[in-house]
Amino acid sequence: MAERGTLIDGAVLAAKVTAEVSEQVRALVARGITPGLTVVLVGDDPASAVYVGSKERTCIELGMRGETIRRPASITQSELLDIVDRLNADPAVHGILVQMPLPKHIDAEAVVRRIRPDKDVDGFHPVNVGKLWIGDSDGFAPCTPAGVLYMLRASDVRTSGAECVIVGRSNIVGKPMAGLMVQAGVDATVTVCHSRTRDLAAHTSRADILIVAAGRARMITADMVKPGAVVIDVGMNRIPDATKKSGSRLVGDVDFDSVRPIASRITPVPGGVGRMTIAMLMANTARAAAQLGA
Protein backbone atom coordinates (compact mmCIF):
# COMPACT_ATOMS: atom_id res chain seq x y z
CA MET A 1 0.00 0.00 0.00
CA ALA A 2 1.20 3.49 -0.80
CA GLU A 3 2.15 5.88 1.95
CA ARG A 4 -0.89 7.55 3.47
CA GLY A 5 -1.77 10.79 1.78
CA THR A 6 0.27 10.20 -1.40
CA LEU A 7 -0.81 12.77 -3.99
CA ILE A 8 -2.09 11.66 -7.38
CA ASP A 9 -0.57 14.43 -9.49
CA GLY A 10 -2.94 15.41 -12.28
CA ALA A 11 -0.37 17.60 -13.99
CA VAL A 12 2.12 14.74 -14.37
CA LEU A 13 -0.50 12.28 -15.61
CA ALA A 14 -2.07 14.82 -17.99
CA ALA A 15 1.38 15.42 -19.48
CA LYS A 16 1.73 11.66 -19.99
CA VAL A 17 -1.61 11.52 -21.83
CA THR A 18 -0.79 14.47 -24.06
CA ALA A 19 2.60 12.95 -24.91
CA GLU A 20 0.80 9.78 -26.02
CA VAL A 21 -1.67 11.86 -28.04
CA SER A 22 1.17 13.78 -29.67
CA GLU A 23 2.62 10.52 -30.97
CA GLN A 24 -0.79 9.47 -32.30
CA VAL A 25 -1.22 12.84 -34.03
CA ARG A 26 2.19 12.55 -35.73
CA ALA A 27 1.23 9.11 -37.04
CA LEU A 28 -2.12 10.42 -38.32
CA VAL A 29 -0.53 13.46 -40.00
CA ALA A 30 1.89 11.11 -41.72
CA ARG A 31 -1.20 9.41 -43.20
CA GLY A 32 -2.58 12.75 -44.36
CA ILE A 33 -5.05 13.15 -41.47
CA THR A 34 -4.79 16.23 -39.22
CA PRO A 35 -7.15 15.78 -36.27
CA GLY A 36 -9.49 18.75 -35.95
CA LEU A 37 -11.50 19.88 -32.93
CA THR A 38 -14.06 22.68 -33.17
CA VAL A 39 -15.51 24.21 -30.03
CA VAL A 40 -18.63 26.36 -30.16
CA LEU A 41 -18.73 29.02 -27.45
CA VAL A 42 -22.00 30.87 -26.93
CA GLY A 43 -22.07 34.01 -24.78
CA ASP A 44 -19.34 35.61 -22.71
CA ASP A 45 -19.04 33.50 -19.56
CA PRO A 46 -15.46 34.23 -18.37
CA ALA A 47 -14.80 30.73 -16.99
CA SER A 48 -15.99 29.11 -20.20
CA ALA A 49 -13.83 31.46 -22.28
CA VAL A 50 -10.70 30.53 -20.30
CA TYR A 51 -11.48 26.82 -20.56
CA VAL A 52 -12.15 27.00 -24.30
CA GLY A 53 -8.97 28.97 -24.87
CA SER A 54 -6.99 26.27 -23.11
CA LYS A 55 -8.54 23.60 -25.34
CA GLU A 56 -7.63 25.50 -28.48
CA ARG A 57 -4.03 26.08 -27.35
CA THR A 58 -3.56 22.44 -26.40
CA CYS A 59 -4.85 21.30 -29.80
CA ILE A 60 -2.35 23.49 -31.60
CA GLU A 61 0.52 22.43 -29.31
CA LEU A 62 -0.19 18.79 -30.16
CA GLY A 63 -0.23 19.43 -33.90
CA MET A 64 -4.02 19.26 -34.24
CA ARG A 65 -6.32 21.84 -35.76
CA GLY A 66 -8.13 23.75 -33.04
CA GLU A 67 -10.93 26.15 -33.91
CA THR A 68 -13.32 28.12 -31.71
CA ILE A 69 -16.59 29.48 -33.10
CA ARG A 70 -17.82 32.32 -30.90
CA ARG A 71 -21.43 33.47 -31.01
CA PRO A 72 -23.37 35.95 -28.84
CA ALA A 73 -25.80 34.78 -26.17
CA SER A 74 -28.61 36.09 -28.37
CA ILE A 75 -28.11 33.30 -30.92
CA THR A 76 -31.27 31.37 -31.71
CA GLN A 77 -31.56 27.64 -31.31
CA SER A 78 -32.03 27.25 -35.05
CA GLU A 79 -28.83 29.19 -35.76
CA LEU A 80 -26.85 27.08 -33.29
CA LEU A 81 -28.17 23.85 -34.78
CA ASP A 82 -27.21 25.10 -38.24
CA ILE A 83 -23.62 25.51 -37.00
CA VAL A 84 -23.64 21.95 -35.63
CA ASP A 85 -25.01 20.65 -38.94
CA ARG A 86 -22.23 22.39 -40.85
CA LEU A 87 -19.57 20.91 -38.57
CA ASN A 88 -21.15 17.46 -38.84
CA ALA A 89 -20.74 17.67 -42.62
CA ASP A 90 -17.16 19.03 -42.57
CA PRO A 91 -14.63 16.21 -43.12
CA ALA A 92 -11.85 18.33 -41.59
CA VAL A 93 -13.70 18.42 -38.27
CA HIS A 94 -13.32 15.18 -36.28
CA GLY A 95 -14.49 16.45 -32.91
CA ILE A 96 -17.33 18.83 -32.05
CA LEU A 97 -17.87 20.32 -28.62
CA VAL A 98 -20.56 22.84 -27.72
CA GLN A 99 -19.41 24.48 -24.50
CA MET A 100 -21.85 24.36 -21.62
CA PRO A 101 -23.71 26.07 -20.06
CA LEU A 102 -25.81 27.48 -22.87
CA PRO A 103 -28.23 30.42 -22.53
CA LYS A 104 -31.57 29.43 -20.98
CA HIS A 105 -33.51 29.87 -24.22
CA ILE A 106 -31.42 27.11 -25.87
CA ASP A 107 -32.41 23.46 -25.40
CA ALA A 108 -28.99 22.02 -24.53
CA GLU A 109 -30.16 18.43 -24.86
CA ALA A 110 -31.38 19.05 -28.41
CA VAL A 111 -27.99 20.53 -29.30
CA VAL A 112 -26.10 17.54 -27.85
CA ARG A 113 -28.35 15.12 -29.74
CA ARG A 114 -27.69 16.99 -33.00
CA ILE A 115 -23.93 16.32 -32.87
CA ARG A 116 -22.89 13.23 -34.81
CA PRO A 117 -22.06 10.50 -32.28
CA ASP A 118 -18.78 9.72 -34.05
CA LYS A 119 -17.74 13.39 -33.61
CA ASP A 120 -19.11 13.72 -30.07
CA VAL A 121 -15.75 13.81 -28.29
CA ASP A 122 -17.45 15.08 -25.11
CA GLY A 123 -19.25 11.73 -24.86
CA PHE A 124 -22.69 13.12 -24.04
CA HIS A 125 -24.75 11.96 -27.03
CA PRO A 126 -27.22 9.20 -26.03
CA VAL A 127 -25.52 6.82 -28.48
CA ASN A 128 -22.18 7.27 -26.70
CA VAL A 129 -23.86 7.02 -23.30
CA GLY A 130 -25.32 3.69 -24.36
CA LYS A 131 -22.01 2.46 -25.76
CA LEU A 132 -20.27 3.32 -22.50
CA TRP A 133 -22.74 1.26 -20.46
CA ILE A 134 -22.56 -1.81 -22.71
CA GLY A 135 -18.78 -1.61 -22.96
CA ASP A 136 -18.59 -0.78 -26.67
CA SER A 137 -15.06 0.52 -27.12
CA ASP A 138 -15.65 2.60 -30.24
CA GLY A 139 -17.80 5.12 -28.37
CA PHE A 140 -16.52 8.11 -26.40
CA ALA A 141 -16.61 8.37 -22.62
CA PRO A 142 -17.03 11.83 -21.05
CA CYS A 143 -13.60 13.31 -20.48
CA THR A 144 -13.64 13.81 -16.71
CA PRO A 145 -14.71 10.24 -15.80
CA ALA A 146 -12.30 8.87 -18.40
CA GLY A 147 -9.56 10.95 -16.80
CA VAL A 148 -10.39 9.62 -13.34
CA LEU A 149 -10.15 6.02 -14.57
CA TYR A 150 -6.83 6.79 -16.24
CA MET A 151 -5.55 8.25 -12.95
CA LEU A 152 -6.57 5.14 -11.03
CA ARG A 153 -4.88 2.82 -13.50
CA ALA A 154 -1.74 4.95 -13.79
CA SER A 155 -1.48 5.00 -9.98
CA ASP A 156 -1.74 1.18 -9.80
CA VAL A 157 -4.95 1.34 -7.78
CA ARG A 158 -6.55 -2.09 -7.58
CA THR A 159 -10.09 -1.75 -8.88
CA SER A 160 -11.09 -5.41 -9.27
CA GLY A 161 -13.48 -6.28 -6.45
CA ALA A 162 -13.03 -2.86 -4.85
CA GLU A 163 -15.92 -1.07 -3.19
CA CYS A 164 -16.28 2.14 -5.19
CA VAL A 165 -18.58 4.84 -3.85
CA ILE A 166 -19.43 7.76 -6.10
CA VAL A 167 -20.97 10.87 -4.56
CA GLY A 168 -22.95 12.72 -7.23
CA ARG A 169 -25.20 11.46 -10.04
CA SER A 170 -24.76 14.03 -12.81
CA ASN A 171 -24.80 12.99 -16.45
CA ILE A 172 -21.40 14.63 -16.80
CA VAL A 173 -19.49 12.80 -14.05
CA GLY A 174 -21.39 10.61 -11.59
CA LYS A 175 -23.43 8.38 -13.90
CA PRO A 176 -20.74 7.80 -16.56
CA MET A 177 -18.18 7.23 -13.80
CA ALA A 178 -20.37 4.43 -12.46
CA GLY A 179 -20.66 3.01 -15.97
CA LEU A 180 -16.89 2.91 -16.39
CA MET A 181 -16.19 1.39 -12.98
CA VAL A 182 -18.51 -1.60 -13.45
CA GLN A 183 -17.08 -2.63 -16.83
CA ALA A 184 -15.22 -5.91 -17.27
CA GLY A 185 -11.55 -5.23 -16.72
CA VAL A 186 -12.29 -2.60 -14.06
CA ASP A 187 -14.65 -4.81 -12.05
CA ALA A 188 -15.46 -2.53 -9.12
CA THR A 189 -18.62 -2.87 -7.05
CA VAL A 190 -20.27 0.53 -7.36
CA THR A 191 -22.58 2.54 -5.12
CA VAL A 192 -23.88 5.90 -6.35
CA CYS A 193 -24.89 8.40 -3.65
CA HIS A 194 -26.79 11.64 -4.16
CA SER A 195 -28.76 14.36 -2.40
CA ARG A 196 -31.47 11.91 -1.32
CA THR A 197 -29.11 9.28 0.06
CA ARG A 198 -29.80 8.42 3.69
CA ASP A 199 -26.71 8.40 5.96
CA LEU A 200 -24.12 9.34 3.36
CA ALA A 201 -21.25 8.62 5.74
CA ALA A 202 -22.35 5.00 6.11
CA HIS A 203 -21.65 4.55 2.41
CA THR A 204 -18.53 6.69 2.00
CA SER A 205 -16.84 5.15 5.05
CA ARG A 206 -16.79 1.67 3.47
CA ALA A 207 -15.37 2.80 0.14
CA ASP A 208 -12.00 1.48 -1.01
CA ILE A 209 -12.26 4.05 -3.81
CA LEU A 210 -14.21 7.23 -3.06
CA ILE A 211 -15.00 9.51 -6.01
CA VAL A 212 -16.67 12.79 -5.08
CA ALA A 213 -18.40 14.97 -7.67
CA ALA A 214 -21.24 16.67 -5.81
CA GLY A 215 -20.38 20.36 -6.14
CA ARG A 216 -20.34 21.15 -2.40
CA ALA A 217 -17.18 22.59 -0.93
CA ARG A 218 -15.35 20.31 1.53
CA MET A 219 -18.43 18.17 2.21
CA ILE A 220 -16.42 14.96 2.75
CA THR A 221 -14.60 15.06 6.09
CA ALA A 222 -12.14 12.66 7.71
CA ASP A 223 -14.79 10.82 9.72
CA MET A 224 -16.52 9.85 6.44
CA VAL A 225 -13.47 8.15 4.90
CA LYS A 226 -12.20 4.60 5.37
CA PRO A 227 -8.54 4.48 6.47
CA GLY A 228 -6.41 3.66 3.44
CA ALA A 229 -9.06 4.65 0.88
CA VAL A 230 -8.19 6.17 -2.46
CA VAL A 231 -9.96 9.53 -2.65
CA ILE A 232 -10.64 11.21 -5.98
CA ASP A 233 -11.95 14.77 -5.67
CA VAL A 234 -13.70 16.02 -8.82
CA GLY A 235 -15.12 19.10 -7.11
CA MET A 236 -14.14 22.64 -8.03
CA ASN A 237 -15.59 25.27 -5.70
CA ARG A 238 -14.56 28.87 -5.12
CA ILE A 239 -14.68 30.03 -1.52
CA PRO A 240 -13.80 33.39 0.08
CA ASP A 241 -10.18 33.82 1.17
CA ALA A 242 -9.01 37.25 2.32
CA THR A 243 -5.35 36.18 2.05
CA LYS A 244 -5.63 35.85 -1.73
CA LYS A 245 -5.36 38.79 -4.10
CA SER A 246 -8.54 37.63 -5.85
CA GLY A 247 -10.34 37.35 -2.50
CA SER A 248 -11.12 33.69 -3.09
CA ARG A 249 -9.55 30.29 -3.69
CA LEU A 250 -10.44 26.94 -5.20
CA VAL A 251 -11.24 23.93 -3.05
CA GLY A 252 -12.70 20.54 -3.80
CA ASP A 253 -15.64 18.59 -2.44
CA VAL A 254 -13.26 16.88 0.00
CA ASP A 255 -11.84 18.54 3.11
CA PHE A 256 -8.31 17.89 1.87
CA ASP A 257 -6.34 18.74 5.01
CA SER A 258 -8.31 16.43 7.28
CA VAL A 259 -8.75 13.60 4.78
CA ARG A 260 -5.19 13.38 3.43
CA PRO A 261 -3.75 11.68 6.55
CA ILE A 262 -6.54 9.08 6.37
CA ALA A 263 -6.32 8.28 2.65
CA SER A 264 -3.69 6.13 0.95
CA ARG A 265 -3.89 8.29 -2.17
CA ILE A 266 -5.72 11.54 -2.84
CA THR A 267 -6.10 14.08 -5.62
CA PRO A 268 -5.52 17.76 -4.82
CA VAL A 269 -7.69 20.68 -5.95
CA PRO A 270 -6.43 22.40 -7.99
CA GLY A 271 -3.85 20.19 -9.70
CA GLY A 272 -5.78 16.94 -9.74
CA VAL A 273 -8.67 15.75 -11.88
CA GLY A 274 -9.15 19.08 -13.64
CA ARG A 275 -5.85 18.72 -15.45
CA MET A 276 -6.99 15.40 -16.90
CA THR A 277 -10.18 16.64 -18.55
CA ILE A 278 -8.56 18.52 -21.43
CA ALA A 279 -5.97 15.77 -21.87
CA MET A 280 -8.71 13.16 -22.33
CA LEU A 281 -10.54 15.48 -24.73
CA MET A 282 -7.40 15.53 -26.87
CA ALA A 283 -7.22 11.73 -26.69
CA ASN A 284 -10.86 11.43 -27.79
CA THR A 285 -10.27 13.83 -30.69
CA ALA A 286 -7.25 11.92 -31.93
CA ARG A 287 -9.20 8.65 -31.73
CA ALA A 288 -12.16 10.21 -33.57
CA ALA A 289 -9.81 11.29 -36.35
CA ALA A 290 -8.34 7.79 -36.57
CA GLN A 291 -11.81 6.21 -36.74
CA LEU A 292 -13.24 8.70 -39.24
CA GLY A 293 -10.13 8.70 -41.39
CA ALA A 294 -9.77 4.92 -41.52
HUSULLIN-V912127 format. One record per residue. N is the residue number from 0. RES is the residue in three letters. D_CENTER is the distance of its C-alpha to the mean C-alpha in whole Angstrom. Layout:
((N/RES/D_CENTER) (N/RES/D_CENTER))
This chain:
((0/MET/27) (1/ALA/25) (2/GLU/27) (3/ARG/26) (4/GLY/23) (5/THR/22) (6/LEU/19) (7/ILE/16) (8/ASP/16) (9/GLY/12) (10/ALA/14) (11/VAL/16) (12/LEU/14) (13/ALA/12) (14/ALA/15) (15/LYS/16) (16/VAL/13) (17/THR/15) (18/ALA/18) (19/GLU/18) (20/VAL/16) (21/SER/19) (22/GLU/22) (23/GLN/21) (24/VAL/21) (25/ARG/24) (26/ALA/25) (27/LEU/24) (28/VAL/26) (29/ALA/29) (30/ARG/29) (31/GLY/29) (32/ILE/26) (33/THR/24) (34/PRO/20) (35/GLY/19) (36/LEU/16) (37/THR/18) (38/VAL/16) (39/VAL/18) (40/LEU/18) (41/VAL/20) (42/GLY/22) (43/ASP/22) (44/ASP/19) (45/PRO/19) (46/ALA/16) (47/SER/15) (48/ALA/17) (49/VAL/16) (50/TYR/13) (51/VAL/14) (52/GLY/17) (53/SER/14) (54/LYS/13) (55/GLU/17) (56/ARG/18) (57/THR/16) (58/CYS/17) (59/ILE/20) (60/GLU/20) (61/LEU/19) (62/GLY/22) (63/MET/20) (64/ARG/21) (65/GLY/19) (66/GLU/20) (67/THR/19) (68/ILE/22) (69/ARG/22) (70/ARG/24) (71/PRO/26) (72/ALA/25) (73/SER/28) (74/ILE/27) (75/THR/28) (76/GLN/26) (77/SER/28) (78/GLU/28) (79/LEU/24) (80/LEU/24) (81/ASP/27) (82/ILE/24) (83/VAL/22) (84/ASP/25) (85/ARG/26) (86/LEU/23) (87/ASN/23) (88/ALA/26) (89/ASP/26) (90/PRO/26) (91/ALA/24) (92/VAL/21) (93/HIS/19) (94/GLY/16) (95/ILE/16) (96/LEU/13) (97/VAL/15) (98/GLN/13) (99/MET/13) (100/PRO/15) (101/LEU/18) (102/PRO/22) (103/LYS/23) (104/HIS/26) (105/ILE/23) (106/ASP/22) (107/ALA/18) (108/GLU/18) (109/ALA/21) (110/VAL/19) (111/VAL/16) (112/ARG/19) (113/ARG/21) (114/ILE/18) (115/ARG/20) (116/PRO/17) (117/ASP/18) (118/LYS/17) (119/ASP/14) (120/VAL/11) (121/ASP/8) (122/GLY/10) (123/PHE/11) (124/HIS/15) (125/PRO/17) (126/VAL/18) (127/ASN/15) (128/VAL/14) (129/GLY/17) (130/LYS/17) (131/LEU/14) (132/TRP/17) (133/ILE/20) (134/GLY/18) (135/ASP/19) (136/SER/17) (137/ASP/18) (138/GLY/15) (139/PHE/12) (140/ALA/9) (141/PRO/6) (142/CYS/3) (143/THR/1) (144/PRO/5) (145/ALA/6) (146/GLY/6) (147/VAL/8) (148/LEU/10) (149/TYR/11) (150/MET/12) (151/LEU/14) (152/ARG/16) (153/ALA/16) (154/SER/18) (155/ASP/20) (156/VAL/19) (157/ARG/21) (158/THR/19) (159/SER/22) (160/GLY/24) (161/ALA/22) (162/GLU/22) (163/CYS/18) (164/VAL/18) (165/ILE/15) (166/VAL/15) (167/GLY/14) (168/ARG/14) (169/SER/12) (170/ASN/11) (171/ILE/8) (172/VAL/7) (173/GLY/10) (174/LYS/12) (175/PRO/10) (176/MET/10) (177/ALA/13) (178/GLY/14) (179/LEU/12) (180/MET/14) (181/VAL/18) (182/GLN/18) (183/ALA/21) (184/GLY/20) (185/VAL/18) (186/ASP/20) (187/ALA/19) (188/THR/21) (189/VAL/19) (190/THR/20) (191/VAL/17) (192/CYS/19) (193/HIS/19) (194/SER/21) (195/ARG/24) (196/THR/24) (197/ARG/27) (198/ASP/27) (199/LEU/24) (200/ALA/25) (201/ALA/27) (202/HIS/24) (203/THR/22) (204/SER/25) (205/ARG/25) (206/ALA/21) (207/ASP/21) (208/ILE/18) (209/LEU/16) (210/ILE/13) (211/VAL/13) (212/ALA/11) (213/ALA/14) (214/GLY/14) (215/ARG/18) (216/ALA/19) (217/ARG/20) (218/MET/20) (219/ILE/20) (220/THR/24) (221/ALA/25) (222/ASP/27) (223/MET/25) (224/VAL/23) (225/LYS/25) (226/PRO/27) (227/GLY/25) (228/ALA/22) (229/VAL/18) (230/VAL/16) (231/ILE/12) (232/ASP/12) (233/VAL/9) (234/GLY/11) (235/MET/12) (236/ASN/16) (237/ARG/19) (238/ILE/22) (239/PRO/25) (240/ASP/27) (241/ALA/30) (242/THR/30) (243/LYS/27) (244/LYS/29) (245/SER/26) (246/GLY/27) (247/SER/24) (248/ARG/21) (249/LEU/18) (250/VAL/17) (251/GLY/15) (252/ASP/16) (253/VAL/18) (254/ASP/21) (255/PHE/20) (256/ASP/24) (257/SER/25) (258/VAL/23) (259/ARG/23) (260/PRO/26) (261/ILE/26) (262/ALA/22) (263/SER/23) (264/ARG/19) (265/ILE/17) (266/THR/14) (267/PRO/15) (268/VAL/14) (269/PRO/14) (270/GLY/14) (271/GLY/11) (272/VAL/8) (273/GLY/7) (274/ARG/9) (275/MET/7) (276/THR/4) (277/ILE/8) (278/ALA/9) (279/MET/7) (280/LEU/8) (281/MET/11) (282/ALA/12) (283/ASN/11) (284/THR/14) (285/ALA/16) (286/ARG/16) (287/ALA/17) (288/ALA/20) (289/ALA/21) (290/GLN/21) (291/LEU/23) (292/GLY/25) (293/ALA/26))
